[in-house]
């Protein structure tokens, strides 16, 4: 009789008796399935009660989604987007203040003054080409070469409006060409020339990679160094990269906790644990060695960097990052309104 009573109680209290007491952590991120699936598995192995749910989407789409969910937030962690995008979210009250345990090991300019987001990766934007079809000497050597007549109809770009990295690259190039805003016309002449030589705007990264790989005109494009190396080493794409001597746009890729006023304490603690785990020194080894990410942390000795990262050195374009970030939305709206409709 006692045994039957226990069975009957378990039927009524099935979740508790089945051990289904996992704590959900929803992560919005543009980092792609390779990174997201890996860290979902490793974190859940370390935290058996965690139920990590990752949603991969462009960074611009994440911000739009967070705005729509402001009254009823569904996510806990936002992992990945340029600092300019996080800054807009922070000003709109969408992020929760949190100072990571490793903050003292990061240059203060990579941290939000109010601890609403923190820089995780440094992402240099470079020129990409198919090294199986195009000799290094025939690839563009610097940014102005992309406007040359010889590259008309040979440039492939990621659609910039939903892509945080491309928006960041465009805003840095405008700031650089306009000499810090003193000649905006020059900055937009550069974007216009780039547009006129562009054959295609890819809707997503995979479409971009395949276009560079297969285009019969030996296409070139703009992409971030770390992912270009990852796609080459891990996926076999025949990508060569050019580090322009003029310097490169730098995107600071960030992480934050999403503001949830009614957050369950256990869920809040698990979200912070996930944040700390993916930004830890332990995780840095995988992000550097497997995914070619360049971390903002200063407590990683250079000799610990994988060889494929150590062999590249780059100088940022002479741009005030805060100026470029401040005007990014304005300049991208102007690109969408004035340059995108121009014939190619």
N, C-alpha and C positions, 0 to 999 in steps of 0.2 A: 504493500500500500504506500509505503513511504517513497519507493522508487517511482510509482506512478505519479505521485504528487510532484516530484521533482521534474519529471518529463512534462507534466501539464503546465507547471510554472514556466519552464523554458519555452514552451510553445507560445505563452502569452508575452514573454519577455525575450523574444527571439534575438534582437540585436545584441542585447547584453550577454545572453548565453552563448551566442555564436562567436563572440569575441570581435564583432564588427564595431569597434570603437575607434576607428582610424580618424585622424585629424586632417582635414582637407587643407591644402595650400594651393591656390590657383596662381599660376605664373603667366603673365603676358610677356612675350619676348619675340624679337625678330631674328634671334640667333640661329634658327634653323633646326631641323630634327637631329642632326648629328650631335650638337652640343646639348640640346634640351633633353633628348632621350638618355644620353649618358649620365647627366647630372640628376635626372629624375630617378634613374635606377640606383646610382651610388648613394644618393641621399636617403632613399627609402630603405636601402640595405643597412644604413647607419641608424636610421630612425624607423623601426618597424611600425610604429603607430601612424606614420605620415602617409598621406595619400596625395602625392604631388600630381597636379593636373596642369600641363603646360599647353599654352595656346600660341602657336607660331603665326605671327602676322607682321606686316610692315609697321615701323615705328609711328608713322603718321596715323595709321589706322588705330593703333593702340591709344593714342591721345584722343582721337575722336570717340573711341569706345568708352574711355574713362570719363569723358565729359557727359556722355549719354547715361552713364551709370552712377553719376555723382550722388544722386539721392538714394541709391541702393547698390553700393559697390559689390562687385562679384569677385574681384581679384584681390590678391594679397601682396604680390611682389611684381614690380615692373623691372625687368632685367634687359636693358639694352635699348639705347637711342642716344642721339647726340645731346650734349648738355643744353643746347638751345631749346630743344623740345622739352626736356625735363624742366627747364626754367619756366617755360610757359605753363606747364602743369602745376608747378609749385606756386606760381603767382595766382592761379585759379583755385588754390586750396585743395588740390587733388592728392597731395602727397603728405605723408606723415613724417614728422621730424624724427630722425634716428642717427646717432653718431656711431659709425662702425668701430669695432675694436682696433682696427688697423689704421685709423685716421692719422695718427702721428707719423706714420710711415709714407705719407703721400704729400706731394707738393700742395700747399694750401689752395693754390689756384684751381685745383681739380676738385675741390670740395665746396659745396654750397655753404654760404656764410651762416645759414640758419639750419644746416644739417638735414635739409629735405631730400637731397640726393648726393651721390658721390661718384666721382670718376673711377671707372674700373679698367677700361682699356684705352690705350692711345692708338688711333687708327689713321695712319698716313694714307692719303689718296694718291695713286700713281697712275701711270699710263700702262695699259695692258695690251698685249698682242699675242697672236698665235705663232710661237717660235718654230713650229713645224712647217709653216708656210711663208714666214716672213723673216728674213735675216735681221739680226739686231741692228745692223747699220741702216736698214731700210725702214725701221720703225721710227715714229716721231721721237726726237731727242728732248724736246721741251714743249711747254704748253702752247706757245705760238705756232709750233709746227702743225698742230691739229687744225689750224685755219688755212693751211696751205692748199692750193688747188689740187695737189697730188693726192690729197686725202678726201676729196669730195666724194660723197657716196660710199665711204669706207668706214665711217665711225658708227659704232653701236653704243648706245648709252642706256642705262637703267632709267625708266621714267622717273623724273626727279620729284614730282609733287608728293607721292606717297613714301619716298625713300629718304630717310633721315640722313644717310651718308651722302647721297647725291645733292641734297639740299645744302648740306654743310660744305661740300666741295664747291658748288656753284657760288655760295655766298662768300667764301674765302677768295675765289678767283675774281669776283666782282670787286671786293675790298682791295685786293692786290692791284688789279688793273686800274682802279679808280684812284690809286694812291690815298687810300684811307677815306674815300668819299669826296675828295677834292675835284674829281672829274668822273662823275658817275656815268656820263655818256661813254667814256672809254671802256668802263666795265661792261656795259651792256652791248657795246659793239663787239666785244670779245664773245659774249654769249650768243649774239646773233650770228657771228661767223661760225661758231661751233655748231649751231643749229643748222645752218645752211649746208654744212658738210656731213650732217648726220643722216645715215641711211635708215636707221630704225631706233625706236625707243622700246626697250624690252619691258614687259609688264611685271616680270619677277626675275630674281637672280638666275634661276635655272635656264630661263629663256635667253638671258644675256650670255651665260656661259656657252650654251649650245650655238648661239649666233656667232660668237667669236671663234669657236672651234670649227664651224662648218661653212662660214661665209666664203664664197668663191672669190670675192674681191680682197681677201686677206685683211679683214676688218681689224680695227683697233678700238680701244675704249678707255674709259676711266673706271677704276675700281680700287678697292682698298687692298693694300699690300698684304695684310695678314690673311685675308680670305683667299686672295690670289695664290699665295703659297700653299695654303691648306688644300685648295681645289687641285693644285698641281701635284702635291705629294700624296694626298690621300685618295683622290678621285681620278687621277691620271689625265687631267686636262693639260693640253700642251701650252701652258701660259708662260710667256716671258714678260718681265716687267722692266719699266724704265723709270728711274728716279730722276725727275727733271732737276737740272742744276739750279734753276731759279728758286727752287724750294717746293714744298708740297703742302696742300691743305691738310690740316690735322683735325680729325673729329675725336672729341672726347666722349667715349661711350660710357654711359652711367647706369646706376642701379638705384632703386628706391623702394620703400614700402608704400603701398597704396593706403590712403586715408580711409579708415573704416570706423566711423564713430561708434557703431554697435559691435565692434569686434569681440568675439569670444576670447577670453584670456588664453586658453590653451591654443587656439588657432593663431593668436597674435605671437605667442612664444615660438610656435613652430615656424611661422613666417620669418621671424628674426633669425631662427636657427638656419633656415634655408639661405637667407641673405648672407649670413656669416660663412656658411659652408662653401658657397660658390665663389666667394671672394677670399677664401683662405689661402695660405701658402701651399697647403696640400693640393687644393684645386688648381692653383697656379701652375703646377708642374704639368698637368694634363692640358690646360689651356695654352701653355707655351709650346710643349713638345708635340702634342697631337693636333692642336688647332691653330698654332702659329700666332697666338694673341700676344700683344705687347702690353704688359700690365703697367698700371700707374704706380704700383708700389715701388718704393726706393730701397726696400730691404731685400731685394733679390739680386745677388751678385751677377755681374755680366757673364761670368764664366758658366753660370747655370743656364744661360739662354741656349736654345738649340742652335746649331751651326747655321741653319738656313736663315735665322734672324740676325745672328752676329755678322753675317757677311754683307748686310745692308745697313747703310748709314744714310740719314736724311736730315735735311734742314727745313724747318717750317718756312713757308712763305712769310715775307715781312708784312704781317697783318696783325692788327689788334683783335684777338679772338672775341673779346666782348663786343667790339664794334660790329664784327661780322654776324655774331649771334643776335644782336639787338635788331639788325635790319633784315634778317633772313626772311621772315614772313613777308615783309613789304617787297623785297626784291623778287621773291618767288612768285608772288601775285603778279608783279609786273612782267616777269618772264612768261607766265601762263597767259596773260592778257595780250601782250604785245609781240612776243617772239615766237611762241609755240604756233600761232596761226600762219606764220610766214611760210611761203613756198620753199621747197628744198630741191 
